[in-house]
Amino acid sequence: MDKLKSVLSGEETRRDDRTILESVNEASTLGWGTRVKGFIACFVIGAACTILGVCVLFLPRIGLILFIVFYTFGNICALCSTMFLMGPLKQLKRMCDKTRALATTIMITCLVLTLCAAFWWKNFGLALLFVILQVLSFTWYSLSYIPFVRDAILRLLAMCMK
């Protein structure tokens, strides 16, 4: 029935001209209350996974693998939680802004390399290094949303280095 309505109203021809990102953005027209609930749920899942990852770190044999999986999944959930507030298209555009592009690239690269180091390469020292880089890059990325904080931190580090 919906297909018939779209054909009769002429919307079908307009739908063919849309890009994938426009389709995703259109599908994400949630009400504000639903967006906040989605943000909270996704963020809590991410935080719980991160905490759970730290808790299982000291289990013999599988603790490090579980830590890497839970910690990385927690970071992905926390990153995706903000998509509920802004919408996926706006979030992706903001992630690619010139002030965040490098931090976003490093953060996503570290997420992928952490899992590669743990599962394919089986190099846990390298995986822990990538986890540390995840923390630093995610923090640097998050600070980019607060005006002038990254500049202040760079100035503080420059003063400490003198």
Backbone as JSON, one array per atom type, in Angstrom:
{
  "sequence": "MDKLKSVLSGEETRRDDRTILESVNEASTLGWGTRVKGFIACFVIGAACTILGVCVLFLPRIGLILFIVFYTFGNICALCSTMFLMGPLKQLKRMCDKTRALATTIMITCLVLTLCAAFWWKNFGLALLFVILQVLSFTWYSLSYIPFVRDAILRLLAMCMK",
  "N": [[0.82, -1.19, 0.0], [1.95, 1.21, 0.82], [3.87, 1.49, -1.12], [2.3, 1.89, -3.38], [1.13, 4.35, -2.73], [3.41, 5.97, -2.75], [4.16, 5.81, -5.43], [1.94, 6.97, -6.7], [1.98, 9.53, -5.67], [4.29, 10.53, -6.65], [6.66, 10.36, -5.27], [8.39, 8.27, -5.54], [10.13, 8.62, -7.7], [11.71, 10.64, -6.72], [12.98, 9.32, -4.66], [14.85, 7.69, -5.88], [16.96, 9.33, -6.52], [18.37, 9.84, -4.25], [21.22, 9.67, -2.06], [23.09, 7.17, -0.27], [23.75, 8.1, 2.29], [21.87, 10.14, 2.62], [19.57, 8.62, 2.69], [19.97, 7.16, 5.04], [20.01, 9.27, 6.88], [17.42, 10.22, 6.58], [16.02, 8.07, 7.53], [16.56, 8.24, 10.16], [14.91, 9.9, 11.63], [14.07, 10.53, 14.48], [12.17, 11.2, 17.43], [12.89, 13.71, 19.95], [12.88, 12.71, 22.6], [13.17, 9.96, 22.15], [15.66, 9.96, 20.94], [17.3, 10.81, 23.07], [16.91, 8.71, 24.87], [17.98, 6.6, 23.33], [20.63, 7.51, 23.13], [21.42, 7.44, 25.84], [21.06, 4.7, 26.43], [22.87, 3.45, 24.62], [25.26, 4.66, 25.39], [25.46, 3.81, 28.07], [25.66, 1.05, 27.68], [28.13, 1.01, 26.35], [29.82, 2.1, 28.36], [29.48, 0.15, 30.34], [30.55, -2.08, 29.04], [33.2, -1.27, 28.8], [33.96, -1.05, 31.52], [33.5, -3.69, 32.3], [35.38, -4.93, 30.7], [37.76, -4.03, 31.9], [37.46, -5.28, 34.37], [37.66, -8.02, 33.72], [40.23, -8.24, 32.93], [42.29, -9.41, 34.44], [41.87, -12.12, 34.45], [43.02, -15.44, 34.13], [44.67, -16.56, 31.15], [42.43, -15.92, 29.15], [41.79, -13.37, 29.81], [43.07, -11.02, 28.82], [42.34, -11.01, 26.12], [39.54, -10.84, 26.33], [39.39, -8.37, 27.61], [40.36, -6.65, 25.59], [38.43, -7.01, 23.59], [36.0, -6.24, 24.91], [36.68, -3.63, 25.73], [37.22, -2.3, 23.29], [34.73, -2.65, 21.98], [33.17, -1.2, 23.79], [34.16, 1.4, 23.39], [33.36, 1.79, 20.73], [30.57, 1.69, 21.03], [30.19, 3.94, 22.69], [31.03, 5.95, 20.97], [29.14, 5.66, 18.93], [26.88, 6.35, 20.33], [26.56, 9.1, 20.36], [25.58, 9.56, 17.88], [22.89, 9.25, 18.07], [22.04, 11.62, 19.23], [22.78, 13.69, 17.43], [22.21, 12.69, 14.95], [23.06, 10.42, 12.33], [24.24, 11.36, 9.88], [24.99, 14.04, 10.35], [26.73, 13.61, 12.48], [28.77, 12.1, 11.24], [29.69, 14.02, 9.43], [30.66, 15.94, 11.22], [32.66, 14.46, 12.43], [34.49, 14.37, 10.4], [35.33, 16.95, 10.12], [37.83, 19.53, 9.7], [39.17, 20.02, 12.09], [38.84, 17.7, 13.51], [39.47, 15.56, 11.93], [42.01, 14.23, 11.82], [42.22, 13.17, 14.43], [39.95, 11.52, 14.41], [40.62, 9.71, 12.37], [42.92, 8.47, 13.45], [41.78, 7.38, 15.76], [39.81, 5.53, 14.77], [41.48, 3.9, 13.27], [43.1, 2.85, 15.31], [41.17, 1.41, 16.74], [40.55, -0.64, 14.92], [43.12, -1.77, 14.49], [43.71, -2.68, 17.05], [41.97, -4.85, 17.41], [42.91, -6.43, 15.28], [45.56, -6.94, 16.1], [45.09, -8.46, 18.37], [43.59, -10.73, 17.51], [44.33, -11.66, 14.85], [47.13, -11.28, 14.55], [48.0, -12.09, 16.99], [49.53, -10.75, 18.91], [49.93, -9.57, 21.87], [51.2, -7.55, 23.29], [51.42, -5.55, 21.39], [48.71, -5.18, 20.97], [47.94, -4.1, 23.44], [49.36, -1.72, 23.31], [47.95, -0.48, 21.22], [45.51, -0.22, 22.51], [46.13, 1.67, 24.45], [46.71, 3.79, 22.73], [44.15, 4.05, 21.69], [42.78, 5.08, 23.9], [44.07, 7.57, 24.22], [43.61, 8.78, 21.69], [40.8, 8.77, 21.56], [40.22, 10.4, 23.71], [41.42, 12.8, 22.85], [39.89, 13.27, 20.58], [37.35, 13.6, 21.77], [37.79, 15.88, 23.3], [37.87, 17.75, 21.33], [35.35, 18.7, 20.94], [34.92, 20.57, 22.85], [35.26, 23.93, 23.09], [38.4, 25.49, 22.54], [39.84, 23.89, 24.36], [41.68, 21.94, 23.53], [43.7, 23.57, 22.47], [44.5, 24.87, 24.8], [45.55, 22.72, 26.25], [47.68, 21.97, 24.61], [49.25, 24.28, 24.82], [49.83, 24.19, 27.56], [51.32, 21.81, 27.69], [53.48, 22.62, 26.12], [54.54, 24.62, 27.76], [55.34, 23.05, 29.93], [57.35, 21.54, 28.76], [59.41, 23.31, 28.39]],
  "CA": [[0.0, 0.0, 0.0], [2.85, 2.36, 0.87], [4.52, 1.59, -2.43], [1.3, 2.48, -4.28], [1.01, 5.77, -2.38], [4.6, 6.69, -3.2], [4.12, 5.9, -6.89], [0.9, 7.92, -7.09], [2.32, 10.9, -5.27], [5.51, 10.94, -7.34], [7.81, 10.31, -4.36], [9.3, 7.2, -5.92], [11.18, 9.16, -8.56], [12.62, 11.42, -5.86], [13.74, 8.4, -3.82], [15.95, 7.12, -6.64], [18.04, 10.31, -6.62], [19.02, 10.01, -2.95], [22.42, 8.9, -1.77], [22.94, 6.27, 0.89], [23.77, 8.91, 3.5], [20.58, 10.82, 2.74], [18.59, 7.6, 3.1], [20.21, 6.88, 6.46], [19.6, 10.44, 7.63], [15.96, 10.27, 6.56], [15.51, 6.98, 8.37], [16.88, 8.52, 11.56], [14.09, 10.99, 12.14], [13.52, 10.13, 15.76], [11.8, 12.29, 18.32], [13.95, 14.07, 20.88], [12.87, 11.76, 23.73], [13.73, 8.69, 21.67], [17.1, 10.18, 20.73], [17.96, 10.84, 24.38], [16.9, 7.33, 25.38], [18.96, 5.84, 22.55], [21.95, 7.95, 23.54], [21.7, 6.92, 27.19], [21.19, 3.24, 26.36], [24.1, 3.11, 23.92], [26.38, 5.11, 26.21], [25.55, 2.93, 29.24], [26.21, -0.23, 27.2], [29.55, 1.25, 26.11], [30.52, 2.25, 29.64], [29.45, -1.15, 31.0], [31.52, -2.94, 28.36], [34.53, -0.81, 29.16], [34.2, -1.45, 32.91], [33.58, -5.15, 32.3], [36.68, -5.25, 30.13], [38.79, -3.82, 32.93], [37.26, -6.3, 35.41], [38.11, -9.35, 33.27], [41.62, -8.15, 32.48], [43.2, -10.23, 35.21], [41.54, -13.54, 34.36], [44.11, -16.17, 33.45], [44.57, -16.95, 29.74], [41.54, -15.2, 28.25], [41.5, -12.04, 30.34], [43.55, -9.95, 27.94], [41.5, -11.01, 24.91], [38.23, -10.3, 26.71], [39.57, -6.95, 27.86], [40.5, -5.96, 24.31], [37.13, -7.04, 22.91], [35.04, -5.41, 25.63], [37.1, -2.23, 25.73], [37.01, -1.78, 21.95], [33.29, -2.57, 21.76], [32.69, -0.1, 24.61], [34.49, 2.65, 22.69], [32.5, 1.89, 19.55], [29.22, 2.04, 21.5], [30.22, 5.32, 23.16], [31.11, 6.79, 19.78], [27.85, 5.59, 18.23], [25.81, 6.93, 21.14], [26.36, 10.5, 19.98], [24.82, 9.59, 16.63], [21.48, 9.4, 18.43], [21.75, 13.02, 19.53], [22.96, 14.55, 16.27], [21.86, 12.02, 13.7], [24.28, 9.83, 11.78], [24.87, 12.16, 8.84], [25.64, 15.2, 10.99], [27.86, 13.09, 13.26], [29.85, 11.76, 10.32], [30.24, 15.28, 8.92], [31.45, 16.56, 12.29], [33.86, 13.64, 12.63], [35.41, 14.64, 9.3], [35.76, 18.35, 10.12], [39.29, 19.63, 9.66], [39.72, 19.99, 13.45], [38.7, 16.36, 14.08], [39.76, 14.51, 10.94], [43.18, 13.45, 12.22], [41.86, 12.39, 15.63], [39.0, 10.48, 13.99], [41.36, 8.7, 11.61], [43.76, 7.72, 14.38], [40.91, 6.64, 16.66], [39.24, 4.39, 14.06], [42.6, 3.02, 12.94], [43.49, 2.14, 16.53], [40.12, 0.43, 17.04], [40.72, -1.77, 14.01], [44.41, -2.4, 14.74], [43.65, -3.38, 18.33], [41.36, -6.16, 17.16], [43.83, -7.19, 14.42], [46.69, -7.38, 16.91], [44.66, -9.48, 19.32], [43.04, -11.95, 16.92], [45.05, -12.17, 13.7], [48.56, -11.31, 14.76], [48.21, -12.7, 18.32], [50.58, -9.99, 19.57], [49.19, -8.88, 22.92], [51.9, -6.32, 23.6], [50.99, -4.58, 20.38], [47.3, -4.89, 21.23], [47.88, -3.17, 24.58], [49.81, -0.42, 22.8], [46.84, 0.1, 20.49], [44.49, 0.18, 23.49], [46.59, 2.95, 25.01], [46.49, 4.79, 21.69], [42.71, 4.26, 21.64], [42.43, 5.98, 25.0], [44.58, 8.9, 23.92], [42.95, 9.36, 20.52], [39.4, 9.01, 21.9], [40.22, 11.58, 24.58], [41.72, 13.96, 22.01], [38.7, 13.47, 19.75], [36.28, 14.11, 22.63], [38.13, 17.25, 23.69], [37.68, 18.66, 20.2], [34.0, 19.26, 21.0], [34.92, 21.63, 23.85], [36.04, 25.0, 22.46], [39.7, 25.97, 23.02], [40.48, 23.02, 25.34], [42.87, 21.31, 22.95], [44.73, 24.6, 22.4], [45.0, 25.08, 26.15], [46.37, 21.56, 26.62], [48.94, 22.08, 23.86], [50.06, 25.36, 25.45], [50.29, 23.68, 28.86], [52.41, 20.87, 27.42], [54.63, 23.41, 25.64], [55.14, 25.26, 28.93], [55.98, 22.02, 30.73], [58.52, 21.05, 28.06], [60.47, 24.31, 28.44]],
  "C": [[0.87, 1.26, 0.0], [3.53, 2.59, -0.48], [3.58, 2.26, -3.44], [1.15, 3.97, -4.02], [2.22, 6.55, -2.89], [4.64, 6.83, -4.72], [3.12, 6.96, -7.33], [1.26, 9.36, -6.74], [3.6, 11.4, -5.94], [6.75, 10.9, -6.47], [8.83, 9.26, -4.79], [10.44, 7.72, -6.8], [12.17, 9.98, -7.75], [13.48, 10.49, -5.02], [14.94, 7.81, -4.56], [17.16, 8.04, -6.7], [18.82, 10.46, -5.32], [20.28, 9.17, -2.83], [22.15, 8.02, -0.55], [22.9, 7.08, 2.17], [22.46, 9.67, 3.7], [19.5, 9.84, 3.18], [18.73, 7.28, 4.58], [19.74, 8.04, 7.31], [18.08, 10.54, 7.69], [15.37, 9.21, 7.47], [15.73, 7.26, 9.85], [16.08, 9.69, 12.11], [13.36, 10.53, 13.39], [13.12, 11.37, 16.54], [12.91, 12.54, 19.33], [14.03, 13.1, 22.06], [13.48, 10.42, 23.34], [15.23, 8.82, 21.45], [17.86, 10.16, 22.06], [18.0, 9.44, 24.98], [17.91, 6.46, 24.64], [20.38, 6.2, 22.93], [22.33, 7.35, 24.89], [21.92, 5.42, 27.15], [22.52, 2.84, 25.73], [25.33, 3.5, 24.74], [26.57, 4.21, 27.43], [26.1, 1.57, 28.83], [27.71, -0.09, 26.96], [30.34, 1.36, 27.39], [30.57, 0.92, 30.38], [30.45, -2.11, 30.36], [32.95, -2.55, 28.72], [34.88, -1.24, 30.58], [34.35, -2.97, 33.01], [34.92, -5.61, 31.72], [37.81, -5.09, 31.12], [38.68, -4.89, 34.02], [37.79, -7.67, 34.99], [39.57, -9.36, 32.84], [42.54, -9.14, 33.18], [42.81, -11.7, 35.28], [42.68, -14.26, 33.65], [43.72, -16.56, 32.02], [43.71, -16.04, 28.87], [41.25, -13.77, 28.69], [41.9, -10.91, 29.41], [42.7, -9.87, 26.67], [40.13, -10.41, 25.22], [38.3, -8.8, 26.97], [39.59, -6.18, 26.54], [39.15, -5.89, 23.6], [36.13, -6.11, 23.59], [35.4, -3.93, 25.58], [36.85, -1.59, 24.36], [35.52, -1.63, 21.64], [32.68, -1.42, 22.57], [32.98, 1.26, 23.97], [33.62, 2.86, 21.46], [31.09, 2.29, 19.96], [29.17, 3.5, 21.97], [30.27, 6.3, 21.99], [29.77, 6.81, 19.05], [26.72, 6.23, 19.03], [25.54, 8.38, 20.76], [25.62, 10.63, 18.66], [23.32, 9.71, 16.9], [21.14, 10.87, 18.65], [21.79, 13.89, 18.28], [22.37, 13.98, 15.0], [23.13, 11.53, 13.04], [24.99, 10.7, 10.74], [25.63, 13.35, 9.44], [26.85, 14.76, 11.81], [29.03, 12.76, 12.35], [30.49, 13.01, 9.73], [31.12, 15.95, 9.98], [32.73, 15.76, 12.56], [34.92, 13.94, 11.58], [35.78, 16.11, 9.18], [37.29, 18.42, 10.18], [39.91, 19.61, 11.06], [39.69, 18.59, 14.06], [39.16, 15.25, 13.15], [40.94, 13.64, 11.36], [42.86, 12.58, 13.44], [40.9, 11.27, 15.29], [39.72, 9.36, 13.27], [42.21, 7.84, 12.53], [42.9, 6.85, 15.29], [40.35, 5.39, 15.96], [40.33, 3.39, 13.67], [43.03, 2.21, 14.16], [42.44, 1.11, 16.94], [40.31, -0.82, 16.19], [42.03, -2.51, 14.31], [44.46, -3.14, 16.07], [43.07, -4.78, 18.14], [42.25, -7.02, 16.27], [44.99, -7.76, 15.22], [46.3, -8.51, 17.86], [44.28, -10.79, 18.64], [43.85, -12.5, 15.75], [46.53, -12.31, 13.97], [48.94, -11.97, 16.07], [49.4, -12.06, 19.05], [49.93, -9.1, 20.62], [49.89, -7.61, 23.4], [51.5, -5.2, 22.65], [49.53, -4.2, 20.59], [47.15, -3.91, 22.39], [48.36, -1.77, 24.18], [48.68, 0.27, 22.05], [45.7, 0.5, 21.41], [44.86, 1.52, 24.12], [46.4, 4.07, 23.99], [45.01, 5.07, 21.48], [42.28, 5.28, 22.69], [42.85, 7.41, 24.66], [43.84, 9.54, 22.75], [41.47, 9.64, 20.8], [39.27, 10.23, 22.8], [40.45, 12.84, 23.75], [40.54, 14.3, 21.11], [37.58, 14.1, 20.57], [36.53, 15.55, 23.04], [37.92, 18.24, 22.55], [36.29, 19.28, 20.19], [33.89, 20.37, 22.04], [35.82, 22.75, 23.31], [37.3, 25.37, 23.25], [40.39, 25.05, 24.03], [41.75, 22.39, 24.77], [44.01, 22.33, 22.82], [45.34, 24.85, 23.77], [45.9, 23.93, 26.6], [47.7, 21.61, 25.89], [49.84, 23.16, 24.43], [50.63, 24.9, 26.79], [51.44, 22.7, 28.66], [53.67, 21.59, 26.93], [55.33, 24.11, 26.81], [55.88, 24.24, 29.8], [57.27, 21.51, 30.09], [59.69, 22.03, 28.11], [61.3, 24.19, 29.66]]
}
